[in-house]
Amino acid sequence: MFFPEITRLSALLFNDESNMVQKGLGWLLRETAKADPKRTIPYLMRIRQNAPRLVLRTACETLSPATKRYLLSPIRNSR
């Protein structure tokens, strides 16, 4: 699969403010998670703090409820 290219593209597109670009990136990550969840879910865990919410919501649509809940939960500071 093209996982390195997908992660490179997602890093480039995170800062794009267009809703359509964010939805498209979320769609790409959702389909990648279906095909290769062992690599995509850990990647989503790493980027969840910096990724736009729309990207994460779209990427999580087909994941298990527990994984989806974790990825979309607020990040807590460990102070």
MODELLER restraints for C-alpha pairs under 7 A, 6 or more apart:
rsr = mdl.restraints
at = mdl.atoms
rsr.add(forms.Gaussian(group=physical.xy_distance, feature=features.Distance(at['CA:10:A'], at['CA:25:A']), mean=6.58, stdev=0.5))
rsr.add(forms.Gaussian(group=physical.xy_distance, feature=features.Distance(at['CA:14:A'], at['CA:51:A']), mean=6.05, stdev=0.5))
rsr.add(forms.Gaussian(group=physical.xy_distance, feature=features.Distance(at['CA:14:A'], at['CA:52:A']), mean=6.72, stdev=0.5))
rsr.add(forms.Gaussian(group=physical.xy_distance, feature=features.Distance(at['CA:22:A'], at['CA:54:A']), mean=6.29, stdev=0.5))
rsr.add(forms.Gaussian(group=physical.xy_distance, feature=features.Distance(at['CA:22:A'], at['CA:55:A']), mean=5.30, stdev=0.5))
rsr.add(forms.Gaussian(group=physical.xy_distance, feature=features.Distance(at['CA:23:A'], at['CA:54:A']), mean=6.53, stdev=0.5))
rsr.add(forms.Gaussian(group=physical.xy_distance, feature=features.Distance(at['CA:23:A'], at['CA:55:A']), mean=5.94, stdev=0.5))
rsr.add(forms.Gaussian(group=physical.xy_distance, feature=features.Distance(at['CA:23:A'], at['CA:58:A']), mean=6.56, stdev=0.5))
rsr.add(forms.Gaussian(group=physical.xy_distance, feature=features.Distance(at['CA:25:A'], at['CA:55:A']), mean=6.21, stdev=0.5))
rsr.add(forms.Gaussian(group=physical.xy_distance, feature=features.Distance(at['CA:26:A'], at['CA:55:A']), mean=4.19, stdev=0.5))
rsr.add(forms.Gaussian(group=physical.xy_distance, feature=features.Distance(at['CA:26:A'], at['CA:56:A']), mean=6.28, stdev=0.5))
rsr.add(forms.Gaussian(group=physical.xy_distance, feature=features.Distance(at['CA:26:A'], at['CA:58:A']), mean=4.72, stdev=0.5))
rsr.add(forms.Gaussian(group=physical.xy_distance, feature=features.Distance(at['CA:26:A'], at['CA:59:A']), mean=4.50, stdev=0.5))
rsr.add(forms.Gaussian(group=physical.xy_distance, feature=features.Distance(at['CA:27:A'], at['CA:58:A']), mean=6.04, stdev=0.5))
rsr.add(forms.Gaussian(group=physical.xy_distance, feature=features.Distance(at['CA:27:A'], at['CA:59:A']), mean=5.93, stdev=0.5))
rsr.add(forms.Gaussian(group=physical.xy_distance, feature=features.Distance(at['CA:29:A'], at['CA:59:A']), mean=5.18, stdev=0.5))
rsr.add(forms.Gaussian(group=physical.xy_distance, feature=features.Distance(at['CA:30:A'], at['CA:58:A']), mean=6.67, stdev=0.5))
rsr.add(forms.Gaussian(group=physical.xy_distance, feature=features.Distance(at['CA:30:A'], at['CA:59:A']), mean=4.01, stdev=0.5))
rsr.add(forms.Gaussian(group=physical.xy_distance, feature=features.Distance(at['CA:30:A'], at['CA:60:A']), mean=6.30, stdev=0.5))
rsr.add(forms.Gaussian(group=physical.xy_distance, feature=features.Distance(at['CA:30:A'], at['CA:61:A']), mean=6.93, stdev=0.5))
rsr.add(forms.Gaussian(group=physical.xy_distance, feature=features.Distance(at['CA:30:A'], at['CA:62:A']), mean=6.95, stdev=0.5))
rsr.add(forms.Gaussian(group=physical.xy_distance, feature=features.Distance(at['CA:32:A'], at['CA:40:A']), mean=6.56, stdev=0.5))
rsr.add(forms.Gaussian(group=physical.xy_distance, feature=features.Distance(at['CA:33:A'], at['CA:40:A']), mean=5.12, stdev=0.5))
rsr.add(forms.Gaussian(group=physical.xy_distance, feature=features.Distance(at['CA:33:A'], at['CA:41:A']), mean=6.56, stdev=0.5))
rsr.add(forms.Gaussian(group=physical.xy_distance, feature=features.Distance(at['CA:45:A'], at['CA:71:A']), mean=6.40, stdev=0.5))
rsr.add(forms.Gaussian(group=physical.xy_distance, feature=features.Distance(at['CA:48:A'], at['CA:71:A']), mean=6.50, stdev=0.5))
rsr.add(forms.Gaussian(group=physical.xy_distance, feature=features.Distance(at['CA:49:A'], at['CA:75:A']), mean=6.84, stdev=0.5))
rsr.add(forms.Gaussian(group=physical.xy_distance, feature=features.Distance(at['CA:60:A'], at['CA:68:A']), mean=5.52, stdev=0.5))
